[in-house]
Amino acid sequence: MTAMGHVGAFLRGMRVAAPEPTKAETKEIDVHHPMKDLPIVDDYGDGFRSRLVEWGGMIVSYETFPKGVDATPLFKGLPDDMCQSPHWGYILRGRVRIKRADGDAVLRTGDVYYLEPGHVPVFEEETEVLEFSPKNEYQQTIDVVNDNMAGLA
């Protein structure tokens, strides 16, 4: 056996334990949450609830909607009176009709989706969604939605 072969055999037999990090070396960072433990931002009652957190310039939201919610009045005042934020998401449960200028689409339990700006959701069943949206576009849209919600109260 060559010298390198002896060294390799020796190293394969060694077990080196990594040192445990000290408290100063460990840092708790907020990179995950159980979905249903995301902070509640809005609770409108009747099963209409929004939980969200911002990570890396994206809004991560877990939302529940009761059957029959038509978001049309919430987007009044935005271009074409439609949501102007793009969204990527997953329908955990339920069914939602997405109204667009070029026609409707229906999303159901288990569907993943991308919605470009220019849409309005109508919830045809109790629905739960996990959704990702760019922070700036989301915030500009939600500011108008919040004003419209205040006007409906």
N, C-alpha and C positions, 0 to 999 in steps of 0.2 A: 504494500500500500504506500502511496506517495505521502509526502508531508501534508499536502492539502487534504488528502483523504483522511488522515488521522485527525486533522483539525476539524473537518466536517463531521466525522463520527463523534468527536468529543462534544462539539456544539449541539448536535442533535440530541445528545443525552442530557444536556443541561436544561434545567427549568428555572427561568428567571421570573420572579414575581414583580409586577409593576408596583411601585410604591403608591400607597393610598394618598390621594390629594389632601392637602391641608385645607382648613376652612378658608384661609386667605386665597387659595388657588381655585376654589369652587365658587361659582357665581350662578345664582338662580336667574334664568332668563325666561321670559314669557313667550314661549314658542308653541304652546299647545294648550288646549282646553277640552274637557269633555264637551261635546256639542251642546248638550242641554244645560251646561254650566256657564255658557257665555253670558256676559252681563246683559241684563234686561235694559233695553234703551227705551222702548215704548210698550205699554200694555194698554191697549184700547178697549179691553174687555171682550166678552163673548168669544174667546179663543183667538183673538187677533193680537198677536204678540211678536215683538221683534227683539232678538238678542244679537248683539254684534260686537266685534272687536276689529281694530285696525292693525294690520301687520304688513310691513313693507310697501306701504302706499296702496294697499288693497283693503277693502271692507269685506270681512268674512261675516256672513249673517246666517242665523238659523231663525226662520220665521214660520209662524203658524197663522193660518187664515181660516175663518169659518166659511161654510158653504154660502154662496150668494154675494160675496163681496165683489163689487164692480169698482175698480180703481179709477174709472173715467173721470169723476169730478176732482180727484186728487191732483191730476196733472194739468188742470186748467191754468192757462197762462204760460205754459212751456210751448216751444215750437210744435205746431200741429196738435197741441193739447195732449201730448204723449210723453212717456218717460224718455229722458234723454241720456240715461246712463246705460252703458253696455253691462251685461251680466253673463256669467258662466255659472251653471248650477246643476243641481240634482234634485229630482222630485222624490222625496222620501215616501210620501203618501199623498194620494188625492189626485185631483184633475183640475187643470187650469187652462182656460182658453186665452190665447194671446192674440189680441186684435192688433193688426198692422194695416197700413194704408194699402198694401198689396194683397191682403187676405188674412184669414185667421189660421192659427195652428193650435192644436190641442196637445198639451203635455200631460203625461200620466205617470203614475207610480213607476219608479225605476228608470225614467227617462233622464238622460243628461242633456244639457242644452246650452246654447249660446244665443242671447238676445241682443241684437244691435239696437242702438238708439232708435226710437220711433215705435214704441209698443205700449199696450195697455193690458194688464192682466185682469181676467174675470174668473173668479174661483167658483167652479161648478160643483166641487165637493170640498169638505174639510181637507185642507192641504198643508203639508209640511215641506219646506224647501231648505236646502243648504245652498247658499249663493255667494259668489265672489264678484266684487265690483271695484273698479278703480275709484280711489277715494275722492278725487276732485270732481269727476263727473257725477258721482253718487251724491256728494254734498250739495252741489249746485241744484240737483233735482230735488233732493229731500228738503231743502230750504223752502222751495215752492210748495211741496207736499204738506209740510208742517203749517204753512200759512193757510192753505186750503182746508186742512183739518181743523184749525182754529175757527175758521169761518163756518164750518159745518156744525160745530158744537153748540 
